[in-house]
Each structure stands twice: as structure tokens, then as C-alpha cells.
């Protein structure tokens, strides 16, 4: 792959990540991760293992109706078969018990990826919270 093809493939991983969560397509979401992924900063201890993480996300999503993860431009640095990605995110989470209330999250994803064969996968994913707000109406 050329550097441009790698960059686009990496950006597609992040887009699939957000779309998988928002569409509740956990198979699509799972494909974004290396089997031994490390997840940090999403509350509680870090999680190691893609299947374990996806199961935890399914549990977390039970509190919400619709969600929308809007990704900002990504800063991508590629070094051979490894890459680091910085992505700003604003995420809207509609509370299932109170659909008139929205949890808004502002954050940055700090993501390390690695190439597995011809496919980029998330190897480490960290959420750096910038702020949250509950909004009524």
C-alpha cells in the first residue's frame, strides 16, 4: 500500500468503529480491533481483548437509545506496520429511560494501530475525556 492508501484505510477503521457502535453492528465494530487490543480510559480498569471489550460495550450501550459519534479530522502517523492516530470526537448518547435527555461527550481518541496482513487493526485505544454534559430537551 502507498502512504495515502494506508492513511485512508486507517481512517476507515475509525469510521467503521463509530458507525458500528451507532448502528449497533457489533460484528462491524469487532472487526476494527486486534484480538489482543488494550482499551484505556472508558471507565474502570483497562480491558485487554477484543471480545471482552465488545461484550462490555454491549452492556454499556444498554443505557442508551440512539447514539451518534462524530469524528473530527484525524492526525495519522505511520511507521511501517504501526500507526498512531489522534481523533477528536463528540458523541451524543440519548438516555433510554429519559429520551429527552442527552449525554454529550467531548473527547479525544488516542489510538495505536498495527497492520495485520493487509488490514489495519486497533491495537490500543484510549479515551481522553475533555468534558461531558447532560442536556434536557
KETORKE-133818 format. One record per residue (C-alpha): residue number from 1; residue in three letters; z, x negated, y. Coordinates in Angstrom, 1 decimal. Each point is the difference from the previous one (the first is absolute). Example, Ala and Ser with C-alpha at 12.3 -4.5 7.8 and 13.67 -1.06 7.14 Angstrom:
<recs>
   tiro   vonu        Z        X        Y
      1    Ala      7.8    -12.3     -4.5
      2    Ser     -0.7     -1.4      3.4
</recs>
This chain:
<recs>
   tiro   vonu        Z        X        Y
      1    Unk      0.0      0.0      0.0
      2    Unk     -0.6     -1.1      3.6
      3    Unk      2.9     -0.1      2.4
      4    Unk     -1.2      3.3      1.6
      5    Unk     -0.3      1.7     -3.4
      6    Unk      3.6     -1.2     -0.8
      7    Unk      1.3      1.3      3.3
      8    Unk     -1.6      3.4     -0.6
      9    Unk      1.3      0.2     -3.5
     10    Unk      3.5     -0.8      1.2
     11    Unk     -0.2      2.7      2.7
     12    Unk     -1.2      2.4     -2.7
     13    Unk      3.2     -0.7     -2.0
     14    Unk      2.1      1.0      3.0
     15    Unk     -2.1      3.1      0.7
     16    Unk      0.3      1.0     -3.7
     17    Unk      3.7     -0.6      0.2
     18    Unk      0.4      2.5      2.9
     19    Unk     -2.5      2.5     -1.4
     20    Unk      1.6     -0.1     -3.4
     21    Unk      3.4      0.9      1.4
     22    Unk     -1.3      2.7      2.4
     23    Unk     -2.2      1.6     -2.7
     24    Unk      2.8     -0.4     -2.6
     25    Unk     -2.5     -1.8     -2.2
     26    Unk      2.4     -2.3     -1.7
     27    Unk     -2.7     -1.6     -2.2
     28    Unk     -1.9     -1.0      3.1
     29    Unk      3.3     -1.3      1.5
     30    Unk      0.9     -1.9     -3.1
     31    Unk     -3.3     -1.8     -0.1
     32    Unk      0.9     -1.7      3.2
     33    Unk      2.8     -2.1     -1.6
     34    Unk      0.2     -3.0     -2.2
     35    Unk      2.2      0.8     -3.1
     36    Unk      2.7     -2.3      1.3
     37    Unk      0.0      1.1      3.6
     38    Unk      3.2     -0.5      2.1
     39    Unk      0.8      2.8      2.5
     40    Unk      2.5     -0.7      2.8
     41    Unk      1.4      2.0      2.9
     42    Unk     -0.5      3.6     -1.1
     43    Unk      3.7      0.7     -0.3
     44    Unk      2.3     -1.4     -2.6
     45    Unk     -0.6     -3.0     -2.1
     46    Unk     -3.4     -1.6     -0.4
     47    Unk     -2.1      1.4     -2.9
     48    Unk     -2.0     -2.2     -2.4
     49    Unk     -2.7      1.6     -2.1
     50    Unk     -2.8      2.3      1.0
     51    Unk      0.8      2.8     -2.5
     52    Unk      3.7      0.0      1.1
     53    Unk     -1.1      0.1      3.7
     54    Unk     -2.4      2.8     -0.5
     55    Unk      2.6      2.1     -1.8
     56    Unk      2.4     -0.7      2.9
     57    Unk     -2.6      1.2      2.5
     58    Unk     -0.6      3.2     -1.9
     59    Unk      3.8      0.6      0.3
     60    Unk      0.0     -0.8      3.7
     61    Unk     -3.0      2.3      0.7
     62    Unk      1.9      3.0     -1.5
     63    Unk      1.8      0.4      3.3
     64    Unk     -3.3      0.4      1.9
     65    Unk     -2.8      2.4      0.2
     66    Unk     -3.1     -1.6      1.6
     67    Unk      0.0     -3.6      1.1
     68    Unk     -2.5     -2.0      2.1
     69    Unk      0.0     -3.8      0.2
     70    Unk     -2.1     -1.2      2.9
     71    Unk     -0.8     -3.7     -0.3
     72    Unk     -0.7     -2.2      3.0
     73    Unk     -2.4     -3.0      0.0
     74    Unk      0.9     -2.6     -2.6
     75    Unk      0.5     -3.7      0.5
     76    Unk     -1.3     -1.6     -3.2
     77    Unk      0.4     -3.7     -0.9
     78    Unk     -1.8     -1.1     -3.2
     79    Unk      0.8     -3.2     -1.8
     80    Unk     -2.0     -0.2     -3.3
     81    Unk      1.3      2.7     -2.3
     82    Unk      3.0      0.9      2.2
     83    Unk      0.1      2.0      3.2
     84    Unk      2.6      1.1      2.5
     85    Unk     -0.5      3.2      1.9
     86    Unk      1.9      1.5      3.0
     87    Unk     -0.6      3.7      0.5
     88    Unk      1.6      2.3      2.6
     89    Unk      0.7      3.5     -1.3
     90    Unk      1.1      3.3      1.5
     91    Unk      1.0      2.5     -2.7
     92    Unk      0.7      3.7      0.3
     93    Unk      2.1      1.6     -2.6
     94    Unk      0.4      3.8      0.0
     95    Unk      3.4      0.9     -1.4
     96    Unk     -0.5      2.4     -3.0
     97    Unk      3.3      1.9      0.8
     98    Unk     -0.9      0.3      3.7
     99    Unk     -3.8     -0.1      0.5
    100    Unk      0.6      0.3      3.8
    101    Unk      1.7     -3.5      0.0
    102    Unk     -2.0     -3.2     -0.3
    103    Unk      1.4     -3.4     -0.8
    104    Unk     -2.0     -2.5      2.0
    105    Unk      0.0     -3.7     -1.0
    106    Unk     -1.3     -2.9      1.9
    107    Unk     -0.2     -3.2     -2.0
    108    Unk     -1.9     -3.1     -1.0
    109    Unk     -1.0     -0.8     -3.6
    110    Unk      0.1     -3.7     -0.9
    111    Unk     -2.0     -0.2     -3.1
    112    Unk     -1.0     -2.9     -2.3
    113    Unk     -3.0      0.5     -2.2
    114    Unk     -1.6     -1.9     -2.8
    115    Unk     -3.4      0.2     -1.6
    116    Unk      0.2      1.1     -3.6
    117    Unk     -3.5     -0.6     -1.4
    118    Unk     -2.3      1.6      2.6
    119    Unk      2.7      2.4      1.4
    120    Unk      2.6     -0.5      2.6
    121    Unk      3.5      1.3     -0.8
    122    Unk      3.3      0.2      1.9
    123    Unk      2.4     -2.6     -1.3
    124    Unk      2.8      0.4      2.6
    125    Unk      0.4      2.9      2.4
    126    Unk      2.6      0.1      2.8
    127    Unk      0.7      2.8      2.4
    128    Unk      1.3     -1.1      3.4
    129    Unk      1.4      3.0      1.8
    130    Unk     -0.6      0.3      3.7
    131    Unk      1.4      3.4      0.5
    132    Unk      0.5      3.5     -1.3
    133    Unk      0.3      3.4      1.5
    134    Unk      0.5      3.6     -1.2
    135    Unk     -2.1      2.4      2.1
    136    Unk      0.4      3.7      0.0
    137    Unk     -2.9      2.4      0.5
</recs>
